[in-house]
Amino acid sequence: MKTLGGFVLSVAGAELVTHERVPLPRLNFVEVLGVDAGRQTAFFERALDHYFQRALRPTFRIPIPEPDHVVEGLRRFGFRPRPHPLVLLQGTAGRPTVAPPDVDVRVAESGELDGLASLWVTERGRAELRTAVDVAWHHPNPGERLTPVVAVRGGRIVSAALRYEEEGTVGIHFVTTRPGDRGQGAASALVLGALRPGDVAPGSVPFLFADSERLTGRLTRLGFAAVVAFREFELPPEAELDLPAPGPPTPPRWRPPRGSDGRDRSGDGY
């Protein structure tokens, strides 16, 4: 998300989402829009060089049905598909809005942010993510709002997420439940509570991403409907962040314009 300090680089055929300080696949990925078979090698090399120079391992998101030549190109560079597609789900008008009574869903307190960051990420990148969330939470740009939301059961936080509102949409991101509390409905309660009427702008369209059949099924039962699905490709852990050698040096492909007398005319307004 750009509000957390990342950026999006648009290139022909794709958008490169990058967050150099937080090396997470969810914040460093290539969303492929459409690449012709005759241009894919140059495209992949350009995209990979962008991330590899930053020591980042990107994932590639390909809309399903994915083109065969794009899949073959990714495999050639060592990428492998994840077992389940990434599904974007949108809330429907008939979704429930009341969380279970044994779970209290509320906005997080500033003093809880360190603990929430440890839920969302491992030690690498944790301090940077915590700072980015703190800044976006307390100093939002015009037209946007980022809010950490927690689910509390028995006086302790069992699940947490980020609610991000912008331009009539509200996305729930980083939904995470403590290992010992999973499978008890905390995440479902968190999603419902985070989208309660009155807590978000009226008419906002809610959405989430799901990366497993179990999660997709659970969100469907909560009143969400699949909109689009992506096939995600990632590098195996043993893969090296490197590109093939470009080959021997070649002469420059551009030369300054010259007049009929052979003089360099690049300073004459050309």
N, C-alpha and C positions, 0 to 999 in steps of 0.2 A: 504494500500500500504506500502510495506516495506520501501520505500524511505522516508516515513514520520515518521519513527521511530518505526513502528510496527514490528512484526515478524510472521513467519509461522512455526508451529509445525506439523510435519508429524507424524501421527500415523497410525496403521493398519486400513485401510478403510476410511481415511479422512485426510483432512488438516485443522488445526485450525489456523485461521487468528486472530491475537490479537494485539490490540493497547491499552495498559493499561491507557494511559493518555487522550485518546479521546474516551469516551464511546458511540460511534455511531455504530448502527448495520452494516453500510456499511464497518466499519473497524474492526468489531468483529463478525466473523461468522465462521461456520463450513461447509466446502464444502465436502459433503459425496461422496465418490468415489465408495463404495460398502461394505456393512456389511452383513455377513451371519446372518440368523435368530437366530442361536444358540449362537451368540456372541454379539447380540445387547445390551442386558442389561448392560453388563460390559463396552461396548463401550460408551454408553450414560452416564453412571455414571462417567466414566473417563473424557469424554469431558466436562460435566457440572461442575465437580469439578474443572477443569482447569479455567473456567470462574468465577464460583461462589466464589472461593477463592480470586478473584480480584474484587469482587462486580460488575461484568459485566453481562449484559443480552445479550447473543449471539443469533443470528438467525442461522437456519440450512438451507442450500441450497441442495435440492435433485433434481438431473436431472429427467426431465419428459420423459417417464412415471415413476413415483415414485413407488418403491416396497411397497406392502401392509404392510409387517412386519415392515418396517422402519417408515411408517406413524403411525401405531398402537403404536410403541414404543414411538414416540414423543408425541402422544396424552396422553399416560400413564404418561408422565412427565409434562403434563400441557401445551404443545405447541399447537398452533393453526395455520392453514394455512392462509396466507395473501390472500386477495380476487383476486389478479392478479399475474400471474407468473412473474418472473424476466427473461427477454429475452436479450441475448447477440446478438447484431447486428454488422455486418461487412460491411464496405463501399465497394461499387461496382465501377467498372471502369467508369460507366456512370453517376455518381452522379454529381450534379451541384457544382460549385466551387466559385460562385459569390454571395455575400450577398446583400440584398436589399440596394438601394442607400441611404435610410434615416438612416441607421445604420452604425456606424464606429466600426469595430472590430480591436482591437490592443492589444499588450502586456501591462499588467498592469504596473504602476509605483510603486516603492518601498513604497512611501508615501501613497498609496491607500490600502495597505495590511490589515490594521486594519478594514477598512470598508468592505472589501471583506470577511474577516473572520466572521463578524457579519451577512453576507448574508448566509454563508454556514452552520453555527451551532448556537445553542443557547448559552447562557452565559457559561454553563457548558462545559468545554473542549475547549473554544474558544481561550484562551491565548496559550494553548499547541499546538493547530492546527496552529495558526498563526506563532508560533516559528518554528514548524516543516516545514511548507511551506517555510518560509524565508530561513532556512538552506539548504533545498533541492534545492531551486531556485538558490541561490548564490554560493552554494558549492556542486554541483552534483558529484556523484560518476562516475568513468570512464564508458562510454557507455550509460549513461542515461541523460535525460534533463527534468526538471519539469518547466512549465511556466504558471503563472496565465494569463488568457486572459479575456478581458472585451468587452462588447458591449455597445457603447455609442450612445445615441439619444438625440438630443437637448442639448448637452454639459454635460449630466449627465449619470453616469453608470446605466444601467437598467438590465444588466445580466452579470454573471461572471462564469468562469469554470477553471478547472486545465487541462492543456495539458501535458501528460506524454509520453515521447518517450524512447523506449528501444528495442534493438534487432529486428529492422525492423518493429516495431508496434508503433502506436500512439493512445493512449486512451484519450477520453474526459470525465472527471470526475467532479462531484460536480456541474453540470450545474444548476444554480439557477437564477431565475428572481424575481425582486422586486414585491411584491403583487399587487401594483397598475399598473404595466406594463405588467402583464401576458396576454396571448392571443393576443398579437400584433406582434408576429413574432420575438421578440428579441432573444429568445433561439435558434430558427432555424438559424437566422442570425449568432449567435455566433458560432454554430457548423460549419457552412459553412466557416466562416471567419477564424476559428482556424485551418482549414485544407487546407488553400490556398497553392497552389504550390509555393515553395520558402520559406515558413515558416516552413515546415517540410521536413525531409530527403526524397529524391526521392525514390519511390517504397515502402514507409512505408504503412503498412496495418492499416487503421483506424478502431476503434471499439468504441461502447458505450453500456451501459446497459439501458434498459427501464423497468419500473415496472408498466406500465398501458397500456391498449389497445390504449388510445388516443396518448400516447407518441410513442408507437410502430408504429402506423399508420403514425404519422408525420415523423418519421425517415425513414420509408419505402418510403414515397413520396420524401424524400431528397436523395434517392439512396442507402439506407442501406438495407441489407437482414438479416433476422433472421438466426442464426447459431445453437443455442441451447437454451433451456428454462429450468428454474429451478422453483420448487415449494419451496417457502420460508415459514418457520415455525418460529413463535415468541411466547414469553410468553405474556399473557395479563398483563396490568399494575398492577393488584392487586396480581399477583403471587409472592410468596416469594422465594428468592434465597436460597434454602435449598434442601438437599437430605435426604431420609429416613435414620434413624439410622442404622448403620451397624450390630447391634445385639450384643450379649454378647461377651466379649473377647475370643479369641481362642488361643491355644498354638502356638508357632512359627512353621512355615511350613518348615524352613530350620535349619539344625543343622550342626555344623562343622564336618568334617570327623574325624573318630576315628580309631586308629589302633586296632589290635587284643587284646591289653592289656587294651583297653578302654580309652586310653589317647587322649586328644584333639590334632589332628595332623594338625590343620589349619595353623600353622606356619612352617610346614615342606615342603613347596613348593607345596601344593595341590592347 
